[in-house]
Each structure stands twice: as structure tokens, then as C-alpha cells.
Amino acid sequence: MDRIAIFDVTLRDGEQAPSFSMNTKEKLQFAHQLERLRVDAIEAGFPMASEGDFAAVRAVAGEIGETTVAGLCRALPQDIERCWQALEKAKRPRIHIVLATSDIHLKHKLRKSREEAIELAVKAVTHAKRLCNDVEFSAEDSGRSEVDFLCRIFEAVIAAGATVINVPDTVGYTMPDEYGWIIRSLKERISNLEGITISTHCHNDLGLAVANSLAGARNGARQIECTINGIGERAGNASLEEVVMAIEVRKRHLDVFTGIDTREIYRTSKLLCDITGIDVQPNKAIVGRNAFAHESGIHQDGVLKAPITYEIMTPESIGLPQNSIILGKHSGRHALEARYQAMGHTLTRPQLELAYSEFVKVADRQKIVEEKDLLQIIAAPAASPAVAGS
């Protein structure tokens, strides 16, 4: 199996989402947690964006030890110099240059020809390479760029010294088969690719960021750029926890693995929620509060007998102590009996039937039945004399 490098962009692309900005102290705190998670690289910010972002990148670069620290910059001399000033104290620095390559962006945003874009890209990478040995080049809007042109510009920047070429689906436009084909085409057609890492960077506008990232990995990409909780501009980026656990659960199918300590996933997700004050939706894959919760009686019965019946990964594998059995109107007798036993109450079959009959009435009135409600049920005159342990 090949190893997939995980490049976390929460502190840069993720932070660009409305209401998700972080100050230097918060970025440092989060960067240390990302290092405990064992990501391969952290993009700490966009140093040219503001004095605050410059200070944050510089602080992260000065404190993070084993993990690569990257800063983003445009293909402009002043951006590259500013980026290096922020990164120069890092043990493993990377300058990350971005330049649009789609005809849409070249015409309407940059107002440059393809030839001008190649010239600009080569000059930028050459400049960055004089400062830093590790240089990544991103062809913004690769998903809507012509593959022939992508091959040309990537070959040119590799010749100029780029060590990583990134293929962003910037607006979340591609389908997994399309994105996989782009990666495969680059791998097959770029002549000077030996020793160079192909990276994915997928956005979630159509809900396909993770699927596209995995399609990229299956077709030769060996770095995936993603964010904790999938945060990012518009609909967000590929979710790190979903990418990593998909690889962990289906590694034989994907034939790749990561170096992530998956037991730190939940803690990292929770820290981001605490810093930003924005929680994930309850049904969020991997880290949502319902990800390991069961209310349906059929599911509860299966999980109580053998968790593998309805859980394809364990809660412990992401750092959660256990799953949760939610008692509601869909719950069955097995779950109710198990909860009473956990509370220290053993019910005979007739008492369980009586308690279940009352439980269903309560569940019809409210969404979730709490332990205090269960205590009230067995405290009723008809039930209490026969309940052991009450």
C-alpha cells in the first residue's frame, strides 16, 4: 500500500469561511492539536492577507516541530517574500503558490493568456525555490481547466523546482469519475513527474469533495488537502475525518493508508467547535453527535448484540469512549431493558412489559426519554414493588 499525506488547510482555507476566523493564540492551540493528530502538513495561513495572519503563520512556524508548515501566496514576488518571512523559522517549511489555470479565471479574473500564466508560474516557483526547498504549486480551478494546459503548466513548474503539484477542484464542479480521470491523465502524461507528489484539493459545492479526493487517491494522488469538520468557503472543503476514516475502513479497497492517529479525530473536531463557537450538524459523518447513536429498536437490538451489525468503525477508533443508545419512540424492549440494567434495575418479563407500555406513552409525548423519566415509570405503584434494585 502507498501512504497518503494529509495536508490540513483548516487554518487557511477553512478559516476563510464566514465566522470561522481565528487569532494567533487560537491558531497556535489548534496547530498543536493537528500535530498530535499527526497530519503531514499544516497550512497555517496566507501571510500577505494581513498583519495578523502573518503573525499567526510565523508563530505556528516557530513552534511546530515535526510537521511541515506551509503558507499560501499568490504568484507575485511580494507575496512570496512575505510568505518566506513568515515561514523562515519553521523546521519543515513549504511555500505554497496558487495561480488560476482555467480559461474562465484567466479571462475574467487574471485577464492573462495561457502563455502569460505559464511564464508567471515559472517565475514564481523559481523565486520561491531560491528561498525554500519545498515548493507546492496549485493550479486553481483545475476542475474546469483543460488537461492539455494543466500538463504544460505542471511540467513547467516542476522543471522550475516545484515538489508538489496540486489539482484543486476549486468550485466543487467535477464528478468523481471526471476528477479521477484528470489525476490519472496527469500521472500518465507529465514527463518529469518522478519524485513529485500529486495533491488533491476538493471543495464540496455538490457534496462530492470527499468522493473526489478518494477518486484522486485511487488514480495516483498521494496528498489530500482537507479541513477538520469540512469547513471552508461556501459549502466547505473535503472533510479530513471523512477522508481519513474512509481510507482506514476501506484501505484494502483503496490500497492506501495514512499516518493519522485516528484516536485524536474527535478531540480535534471538538476543539475546532470550541474555538469557533460553531458546532457540526448532528448527522455529520464521523464526528456528529448522531454518528454513533442508535434509536431504532431494530438497530439497537443488533448493536447491543454485536456493534459490527450497524457500526462499520468503533467509536473508540476516533477517540469516543462508546456509542450511545437513544431511547425514543422507535426504541424496543431490548434497549429499554439494557438501560434499566445499566441504571441498576433488573426487571422481570412482566415488569418489563409494563414498563415498556408506559415508556411508549412517554416517548410519544417527547422526543427523547431520559433516565429521570425511566425512574418515574418504575416508581409508579403498579411497577415499583416488583422491580429489583429500586
KAVENBEL-V126670 format. One line per field, one symbol per residue. phi: phi as a letter, one per 40 degrees, with the letter a starting at -180 (. if undefined). burial: + if it has 24 or more other C-alpha atoms within 12 Angstrom, else -. A space follows every 50 residues. Layout:
# KAVENBEL-V126670
phi=???
burial=???
This chain:
# KAVENBEL-V126670
phi=.ccccbbcbdcbcccccdgbcbccccccdccccccccgccabccibdcca cccdccccccccbcccccbbbcaccbdcccccccdccdcccbcacbbbac bcccccccbcfbcccccccccccccccccccacbbbbbcdgdcbcccdcc ccccdccccchcbbbbbccdbgcccdcccdccccccccbccbcdgbccbb abbbdbgbdcdcccccccbhcbbbcabcggcicfcgbdcdccdccccccb ccccgaabbcccccccccccccccccgbcccdccdgbccccbbbbcdccd dccccadccbbcaccccbgccacbbccacccbcdcccccccccgbbbcdc ccccccccdccccccacbccccccccccccdcbccbccgc
burial=--+++++++++++++++--+++++-+++++++++++++++++++++++-- --+++++++++++++++++++++++++-++++++++++++-+++++++++ +++-++-------+--++-++++++++++-+++++++++++++++-+-++ ++++++++++++++++++++++++++-++++++++++--+-++--+++++ +++++-+++++++++++++++++++++++++++-+++++++++++++++- ---+-++++++++++++++++++-++--++----+++++-+++++++-++ +-++------+-+++-++++--++++++++++++++++++----+++--- ++-+++++++-++----++---+++-++----++--+---
